[in-house]
Each structure stands twice: as structure tokens, then as C-alpha cells.
């Protein structure tokens, strides 16, 4: 018998605990970023376990790429929802997210609370490797999303505007303007045949989730202005970051930087060291929020701050995954919606390009050997296809050795 809002098989091996254990293994072993995560999911759930078919999986990935937020995490949430209802949704998220989140919290406490755990030169190496990681993201996304002159131009305009004014609301405005430009300038690709997704959510539940998403997006900034509470400000900043990021985990970098660095919550050096460390752990890049929450200079910080920031940045994904499912068939047939998404995708490449310069490049590349290390890390990632964690560790060691040799 079906769960009221979702169709979930009822065998014992399909319960929330079983879903958690499957995703926990993936959370401990899934290195390589969101594209690699989607490949791991396909192997696990389409090929090995046959939870859904190939075309179902492709359509689920398309839905989650259409939504703002971390696509691989959202695919995992939807798979958990299909398998074990709403408890399965949370179980899938927890299993996939907590390993990297805990590792980054421990790293943040070592860096921010117990200085000297890592040599300054090794920390600088993490900042340098962040240049290579963001450059790799720009390179790959530009090749896939900026495929003609109009898209490249839109990317460049977005980068220039954000470099001139890097506040979070400017970035939101750029995304909105790009959506309008996309509807005007781009012709959507025709839809292809597909199978309906094996997940049913009641429209009333979905509408409630979408209303909650919008209410929080509009209400949290207002609440933060009237309530002088650091926890409320943190929830507002990280919720907006999770709600307005298109294009994958790396694109959250400029939004988070604009929120946590100018406010003094986290300094530039700690921010980039944490971003570099986030490349060395498996699981979703959005767990970088846990590092930032744990490293906060203001209260609450520590484990409490990490839990607040992690929950706030993923909250939009929970609401959007449930809220979008009943309307996906209509949305995927809308040429205007697909054209708007094309414009947004081009603009987010521009946002990431701007972030590559400020703060990533300007805070990490101070002398020729820094540039040389960044180039070596970029080549290792893009052309040698080495695992990101190996490049991160190697860059930290190389930076320390270069400092010793001089």
C-alpha cells in the first residue's frame, strides 16, 4: 500500500535505515564532485540495485539540474523519497552529507580554535589549490554551458557586473536578469521522450513546500534586520545561498564569500583554506557550510554554528525537491522555462569566473611559485584526471617543501 504522498516500496530492505546505510557508504567514498557523484548514483541505483530505470534516472537528474541547489544531493534526496518516503529523503541526505560535514567541522576547529595544527605554508597550499579547483570548474562549465557567442557574452557581462559590485543581492539580480535575457535570446532545445518519475507527491504538500520556500526566502532577510541575533543572520545568509545557487557546488563560493568575509564572520585565509580542504573529502561540496559555521569568529560557532549553517544551506533543497515533483511534467515542456535556464547557466559561469579572480586568485597568488603550483594543480586535475583529494594533499605538501627550500 502506498504512503499517502509518495509511492515507496515497503520491503524491509527499503526502509529508511537501509537507505541511510547505502548513502553512508556513498558519502564515505564519493570523491570527485557533483558530476562524479551522479555517476556513482547511476552505478549504484540503476545498474546494481535497479531502484529505477535509466530513463527515470536521466529525468530525475534533469529535474535537479533545473532547480537551484546541489544537484547530486537533490538526486539523492529524491531517490530516498522514492524508496522510503519522507524518512527516506532525510536518511539519504544524512548518509551522504554527514561524513564530509564532520570531517570539515573537525578541520575548522583545528584551524580556528587551535592554531598551528597545520603549518602556515600547508594552509597556503590549500588556498593555492582552490585556484586550480575553481579554474577547473570554470573551464568545464564554460565548455558545456557557454556554447555560442551570446552565451559567452552573457557570461562576460555577469562576471564584470559582479566584479564591480560583489554583494549577494547583486549576484541575485544578475541571475534574475540572465533568466529574462535567456527567455528573449535563446531558443530552447526540443524535449525528448521520457518515462514518468516513480515518485508521487500530493499537490497540496508540494504547494505548501513551495510557499514555505518563498516565505523563508523573503522573510528571513526582513527578520535578520529587526532581530539582532547572530544565529538568525547566519540562517538568513546560508538559506539564501542554498536557494539561489544554480550550476553546482562550486558556484556557492561567491555567494558565501560575499556573506561571511565582509561581515567578519570568517577571514579570507580561513575561508580559502576551508574551501581547499573541502576538495579533499568525499560527498557534496555544500558541506563547506559546516566548515564555515564551525570557524565563525562570532557566536554560536563550533558544532552549533556548523549545524545551523549546514541545515540552513540544505533547507531549500528539501523544500524544492518535494515542491517541484508534481509540476515537473509541465515545467519540462515549457520552452520559456528551458530558455530562461540557459541564460541562468551562462550567468553562473560568469559568477564563478568573477570568484576565480576575487577572492580566490587575489588571496592565494602572491608570487611566481604560487602561480606555478596552481598551474601544476590545474593540469593534474584537468588533464591527468587525478583525484581532487590527492591534488589537495600534494599541493599542501609541495607548498610546505617550497617554503623549506627557500
C-alpha positions in Angstrom: 0.0 0.0 0.0 1.4 3.4 -1.0 2.4 6.1 1.5 -0.1 8.9 1.1 2.2 11.4 -0.6 4.9 9.1 -2.0 5.0 5.7 -3.7 7.6 3.8 -1.7 8.1 0.0 -1.7 7.6 -1.5 1.7 10.0 -4.4 1.9 12.3 -4.3 5.0 15.4 -3.6 2.9 13.7 -0.5 1.6 13.2 1.2 4.9 14.9 4.5 6.0 17.7 2.7 7.9 18.6 0.7 4.8 18.6 3.8 2.7 20.8 5.6 5.2 23.4 2.8 5.1 23.5 2.7 1.3 24.0 6.5 1.2 26.5 6.4 4.1 28.8 4.2 2.0 28.5 6.6 -0.9 29.1 9.6 1.5 32.4 7.9 2.6 33.6 7.1 -0.8 32.2 9.5 -3.4 35.1 11.7 -4.3 35.3 13.9 -7.4 32.5 16.5 -7.3 28.8 16.5 -8.4 29.3 15.0 -11.9 31.2 12.1 -10.4 28.5 11.7 -7.7 25.8 11.4 -10.3 27.9 8.6 -11.9 28.2 6.8 -8.6 24.5 7.1 -8.1 23.8 5.7 -11.5 26.0 2.7 -10.9 24.5 2.0 -7.5 20.8 2.6 -8.1 20.2 2.0 -11.8 22.8 -0.7 -12.6 23.3 -2.6 -9.4 20.1 -2.2 -7.3 17.7 -1.4 -10.1 15.7 1.1 -7.9 14.7 2.9 -11.1 15.3 2.7 -14.9 17.8 4.5 -17.0 15.3 7.0 -18.4 13.8 7.6 -15.0 17.2 8.4 -13.6 18.0 10.7 -16.5 14.8 12.6 -16.0 15.4 12.9 -12.2 18.9 14.3 -12.9 17.3 16.8 -15.4 14.8 18.0 -12.7 17.5 18.5 -10.1 19.8 20.4 -12.5 16.8 22.6 -13.3 16.4 23.5 -9.6 18.8 25.8 -7.7 20.9 24.0 -5.2 23.3 21.0 -5.2 22.1 18.7 -7.9 23.7 15.5 -6.7 22.4 15.9 -3.2 18.9 16.6 -4.5 19.0 13.5 -6.7 19.9 11.5 -3.6 17.0 13.1 -1.6 14.6 12.2 -4.4 15.9 8.6 -4.5 15.4 8.3 -0.8 11.9 9.8 -1.1 11.0 7.2 -3.8 12.4 4.4 -1.7 11.2 5.0 1.8 9.0 8.2 1.9 9.9 11.3 3.7 12.0 9.5 6.3 14.0 8.0 3.4 14.6 11.5 2.0 16.2 12.6 5.2 18.1 9.3 5.6 19.6 9.7 2.1 20.7 13.2 2.9 22.2 12.4 6.2 24.1 9.4 5.0 25.6 11.2 2.0 26.3 14.5 3.8 27.4 13.8 7.4 30.8 12.2 6.7 32.3 15.2 4.9 30.5 17.6 7.2 32.0 16.1 10.3 35.5 16.0 8.7 35.3 19.7 7.8 34.0 20.6 11.2 37.0 18.9 12.8 39.3 20.7 10.4 37.7 24.0 11.2 38.2 23.5 14.9 41.8 22.6 14.3 42.5 25.7 12.2 40.4 28.3 14.0 40.5 27.1 17.7 43.9 25.5 17.8 46.2 27.5 15.6 49.3 25.8 14.4 47.8 22.4 13.8 48.8 22.8 10.1 51.9 24.7 9.1 51.1 28.1 7.5 52.8 27.0 4.3 50.5 24.0 4.1 47.4 26.2 4.6 48.7 28.5 1.9 48.9 25.4 -0.4 45.2 24.7 0.3 44.4 28.3 -0.9 46.5 27.8 -4.0 44.8 24.6 -4.9 41.5 26.3 -4.6 42.6 28.4 -7.6 43.0 25.3 -9.6 39.8 23.7 -8.5 37.7 26.8 -9.3 39.5 27.2 -12.6 38.7 23.6 -13.4 35.0 24.3 -12.6 35.0 27.4 -14.8 36.7 25.5 -17.6 34.3 22.6 -17.6 31.1 24.6 -17.1 32.0 27.1 -19.8 32.6 24.3 -22.3 29.2 22.8 -21.5 27.1 25.9 -20.9 28.6 28.7 -22.9 28.5 27.1 -26.4 27.9 30.2 -28.6 28.7 33.9 -28.8 25.6 35.0 -27.0 26.2 32.8 -24.0 29.8 33.7 -23.8 28.8 37.4 -23.9 26.3 36.9 -21.2 28.9 35.1 -19.1 31.3 38.0 -19.5 28.7 40.6 -18.6 27.8 38.7 -15.5 31.4 38.5 -14.4 32.0 42.2 -15.0 28.9 43.3 -13.0 29.8 41.0 -10.1 33.4 42.2 -10.0 32.2 45.8 -9.9 29.8 45.0 -7.0 30.2 41.6 -5.3 27.3 41.8 -2.8 25.0 38.9 -2.6 22.0 40.8 -3.8 23.9 42.0 -6.9 24.5 38.3 -7.7 20.8 37.5 -7.2 20.0 40.4 -9.6 22.4 39.1 -12.2 20.8 35.7 -12.1 17.3 37.2 -12.5 18.4 39.4 -15.3 20.0 36.4 -17.0 16.8 34.4 -16.8 14.9 37.2 -18.6 17.7 37.5 -21.2 17.6 33.8 -21.8 13.8 33.9 -22.5 14.4 36.7 -25.0 17.6 35.5 -26.7 17.7 31.7 -26.7 15.6 29.1 -28.4 15.0 26.0 -26.2 16.0 22.6 -27.4 13.1 20.2 -28.1 12.1 17.8 -25.3 12.8 14.2 -25.6 10.7 11.1 -24.8 10.9 10.0 -21.1 9.2 7.8 -18.6 7.2 9.4 -15.7 9.2 9.6 -12.4 8.3 6.8 -10.0 7.7 9.4 -7.2 4.2 10.8 -6.4 3.8 13.8 -4.1 0.4 15.3 -3.4 0.0 18.7 -5.0 -1.2 20.2 -1.7 2.0 19.1 0.0 4.1 20.4 -2.9 2.4 23.8 -2.9 3.0 24.0 0.9 6.7 23.3 0.4 7.0 25.9 -2.4 5.1 28.5 -0.2 7.5 27.8 2.7 10.5 28.1 0.4 9.4 31.6 -0.8 8.3 32.7 2.7 11.7 31.9 4.1 13.5 33.5 1.2 11.6 36.7 1.6 11.0 36.7 5.4 14.5 35.7 6.7 16.2 38.9 5.4 13.5 41.0 7.0 13.7 39.1 10.2 17.5 39.5 10.3 17.1 43.2 10.0 14.8 43.5 13.0 16.3 40.8 15.2 20.0 41.4 16.2 20.8 37.7 16.7 23.9 36.1 15.0 22.1 32.8 14.6 19.2 34.4 12.7 21.7 36.3 10.5 23.5 33.0 9.8 20.3 31.2 8.9 19.4 34.0 6.5 22.7 34.1 4.8 23.1 30.4 4.3 19.5 29.8 3.3 19.8 32.4 0.6 23.0 30.8 -0.6 21.3 27.4 -0.9 18.2 28.9 -2.5 19.9 30.9 -5.2 22.8 28.8 -6.5 22.4 27.4 -10.0 25.1 25.3 -11.6 26.5 23.1 -8.8 28.5 23.3 -5.6 31.4 25.5 -6.8 29.0 28.3 -7.7 28.1 28.7 -4.0 31.6 30.1 -3.4 30.9 33.7 -4.4 27.6 33.9 -2.6 29.1 32.5 0.7 32.2 34.7 0.3 30.0 37.8 0.0 28.2 36.9 3.1 30.8 35.6 5.6 34.0 37.5 4.7 32.9 41.2 4.6 30.8 40.6 7.8 33.9 39.4 9.6 32.5 36.0 10.4 35.4 34.3 8.7 38.6 35.8 7.3 39.8 35.4 3.8 42.6 33.0 4.7 40.4 30.7 6.7 37.7 30.8 4.0 40.0 29.7 1.2 41.8 27.1 3.4 38.5 25.5 4.2 37.4 25.6 0.5 40.7 23.8 -0.4 40.1 21.3 2.3 36.6 20.7 1.1 38.1 19.3 -2.1 39.9 16.6 -0.1 36.8 15.0 1.4 34.0 12.9 -0.3 30.4 13.9 -0.5 28.7 17.2 -1.5 30.7 20.5 -1.6 27.8 22.2 0.2 29.2 20.7 3.4 31.7 23.6 3.1 28.9 25.4 5.0 29.6 23.2 8.1 33.3 24.3 8.0 32.2 28.0 7.9 29.8 27.6 10.7 32.4 25.9 12.9 35.0 28.5 12.1 32.8 31.5 12.8 34.5 34.3 14.8 31.2 35.3 16.4 28.8 33.1 18.4 27.5 30.5 18.1 30.4 28.9 16.1 31.7 25.4 16.8 29.4 22.4 16.4 26.3 24.5 17.0 27.3 27.0 14.3 28.1 24.2 11.9 24.7 22.5 12.4 22.9 25.9 11.9 24.7 26.7 8.6 24.5 23.1 7.3 20.8 22.9 8.0 20.1 26.4 6.5 22.0 25.8 3.3 20.3 22.5 2.6 16.8 23.5 3.7 15.9 25.0 0.3 16.8 21.7 -1.4 14.4 19.7 0.8 11.6 22.1 0.0 12.3 22.4 -3.7 12.7 18.6 -4.3 9.3 17.9 -2.7 7.7 21.0 -4.2 8.8 20.6 -7.8 7.9 17.0 -8.4 4.2 17.3 -9.2 4.9 20.2 -11.6 7.9 18.7 -13.4 6.0 17.3 -16.4 4.5 20.8 -17.1 7.8 22.6 -16.5 9.9 20.3 -18.7 7.6 21.0 -21.6 7.9 24.8 -21.2 10.2 26.3 -23.9 10.3 29.6 -22.0 11.5 27.9 -18.8 14.2 26.0 -20.6 15.3 29.2 -22.3 15.5 31.0 -19.0 17.6 28.2 -17.6 20.0 28.6 -20.5 20.5 32.2 -19.6 20.9 31.5 -15.9 23.5 28.8 -16.7 25.6 31.2 -18.7 25.4 33.8 -16.0 26.5 31.4 -13.2 29.7 30.6 -15.2 30.3 34.4 -15.1 29.8 34.5 -11.3 32.2 31.6 -10.9 34.7 33.4 -13.2 34.5 36.5 -11.1 35.1 34.4 -7.9 38.1 32.9 -9.5 39.7 36.3 -9.5 38.2 37.7 -6.3 38.7 36.3 -3.7 40.4 33.1 -4.9 43.2 34.4 -7.1 43.9 37.7 -5.2 44.2 35.9 -1.9 46.3 33.0 -3.0 48.7 34.0 -5.8 51.3 36.3 -4.4 54.5 35.3 -6.2 55.6 33.3 -9.2 55.9 30.0 -7.3 52.3 30.3 -6.2 51.2 30.6 -9.9 53.4 27.6 -10.8 51.8 25.5 -8.1 48.3 26.5 -9.2 49.2 25.6 -12.9 50.5 22.2 -11.8 47.4 21.5 -9.8 45.2 22.6 -12.7 47.0 20.3 -15.1 46.8 17.4 -12.6 43.0 17.9 -12.2 42.0 18.6 -15.8 44.5 16.6 -17.9 45.9 13.9 -15.7 42.4 13.4 -14.1 43.9 12.8 -10.7 41.5 12.6 -7.7 40.9 16.0 -6.2 41.8 14.8 -2.7 45.2 13.7 -4.0 45.9 17.0 -5.7 44.9 18.8 -2.5 47.2 16.8 -0.3 50.0 17.1 -2.8 49.6 20.8 -3.1 49.8 21.3 0.7 53.0 19.2 0.8 54.5 20.9 -2.2 53.9 24.4 -0.7 55.5 23.3 2.6 58.5 21.9 0.8 59.0 25.0 -1.3 58.9 27.2 1.8 61.6 24.9 3.5 63.8 25.0 0.4 63.9 28.9 0.3 
